[in-house]
Amino acid sequence: MPAVPTVSRSITSDLIDADLAAVIHPVLPGDRKDRTVLVSGAGCRVRDSEGREYFDASAALGLVQVGHGRAELGRVAAEQMERLGYFHTWGTISNDRSIRLASRLTALAPAGLDKVFFTSGGAEGNEIALRMARYYHYRRGEPQRTWVLSRNLAYHGIGYGSGAVSGSPVYHEGFGPRMADVHYLTPPYPYHRDLFSGQDVTEYCLAELRETIERIGPERIAAMIGEPVMGGVGAVIPPHGYWPRVAELLKSYGILLILDEVITAYGRTGHWFASQYFGVTPDILVTAKGITSGYVPHGAVLVTDEVADAVTSERGFPVGFTYTGHPTACAVALANLDIIENEGLLPNASAVGAHLARRLGELTALPVVGEVRQLGLMLGVELVSDASVPSPLPLGTVGIADALREQAGIILRSNPYALVINPPLVITEQEADELADGLASVLARVDSDGRVH
């Protein structure tokens, strides 16, 4: 890790006081006063202001594909800023970096996704996808197609539309009326077999989807949106035939498929795009996060020619962002994709991910570990009150995540269901063993109430 001078406890205290005075953190109760102030990172490690090192087991928020501290990305950004730091891409204005990145993405993407709209992040991307889906039908003479199908427990962002199609009450309660015409379906969550009344998961979900379409009316539905692998609840992987059959059914009704690959794209699953693993090409594919490994905010929405032709007809697609096609972000994205390709990070994600899954699988001997899920370097450890009973209660994981950080030096994400483990794609088998050992050292001391002893 690059040498970064640590600061004194008094300066750390001053930073924390300033944070408490001025910064609103997402998902942090106002009465909580502890802070971890990070100042540097390299590879899978980050370091705080007092010199303590942590293992970043979630690649921040599942996006630092190439690891922390990549000086070459900083150089690319600086060089681009000196050439053309920023200009918009509205109307006929373009720039060389955004053109080259669009060409690169369409070459990597599933066949048929040949047009790109740039954003600054995942929520923005899903906002664009929802607008495109409705506008597509409007332009084709079917303005009544406004409904969007999503899934319970889904996460697609916190914008007006993206928040509305996120399927957890926490994103809706207290925020007033949300975007209308959204319906939530049962997620393909095989571990929770009680959701499916003893039926095959895919058959149940397909029957529910068909019934929902017929009840709402196919002529009123614009699109269905879904994550190929549900990331927010901890790598919930559908049966392999689920997505192709969903896509086929939607197409038969003229309903667009939006795949939210904000987490799953750019090598996270061992493929450039998870849709390639599942053998499906959506009408609209949303990406962000790993496109720049988080070094610069950026995102890209890939669409078919059919969708692009419809939404750009006549006066053009009437929506854009200030930073759409930002040349510095595009330059960093191109360099980031080069690193992923040149360093073989896709096969590394598959190989080390499988090794880490085998090691974490040992944790299922613990009474509080219900299931370990893995695709590439997208993993979830589902924690339950008692794994030996048919329908165990989920075990709150926030306190456990705190204990992992404080006692084992591991930073990861948590949710009410699972520990979310998405390490940088540069992780080695030795580091995966270290991570597994650290997790085991804490989880072995968790009781059925979620307390760490």
Sequence and secondary structure as in RCSB ss.txt:
>XXXX:A:sequence
MPAVPTVSRSITSDLIDADLAAVIHPVLPGDRKDRTVLVSGAGCRVRDSEGREYFDASAALGLVQVGHGRAELGR
VAAEQMERLGYFHTWGTISNDRSIRLASRLTALAPAGLDKVFFTSGGAEGNEIALRMARYYHYRRGEPQRTWVLS
RNLAYHGIGYGSGAVSGSPVYHEGFGPRMADVHYLTPPYPYHRDLFSGQDVTEYCLAELRETIERIGPERIAAMI
GEPVMGGVGAVIPPHGYWPRVAELLKSYGILLILDEVITAYGRTGHWFASQYFGVTPDILVTAKGITSGYVPHGA
VLVTDEVADAVTSERGFPVGFTYTGHPTACAVALANLDIIENEGLLPNASAVGAHLARRLGELTALPVVGEVRQL
GLMLGVELVSDASVPSPLPLGTVGIADALREQAGIILRSNPYALVINPPLVITEQEADELADGLASVLARVDSDG
RVH
>XXXX:A:secstr
        HHHHHHHHHHHHHH   TT  TT      EEEEEBTEEEETTS EEEETTHHHHT TT B  HHHHH
HHHHHHHHH      TT   HHHHHHHHHHHHHS TTEEEEEEESSHHHHHHHHHHHHHHHHHHTT TT  EEEE
ETT    SSHHHHHTS SGGGTTTS S  SSEEEE    TT GGGGTTS HHHHHHHHHHHHHHHH GGGEEEEE
E SSB TTS B   TTHHHHHHHHHHHTT EEEEE TTTTTTTTSSS HHHHHT   SEEEE GGGTTTSS  EE
EEEEHHHHHHHTSTT      TTTT HHHHHHHHHHHHHHHHTTHHHHHHHHHHHHHHHHHGGGGSTTEEEEEEE
TTEEEEEEBS TTSSS  B   HHHHHHHHHHH EE EE SSEEEE   TT  HHHHHHHHHHHHHHHTTB TTS
 B 
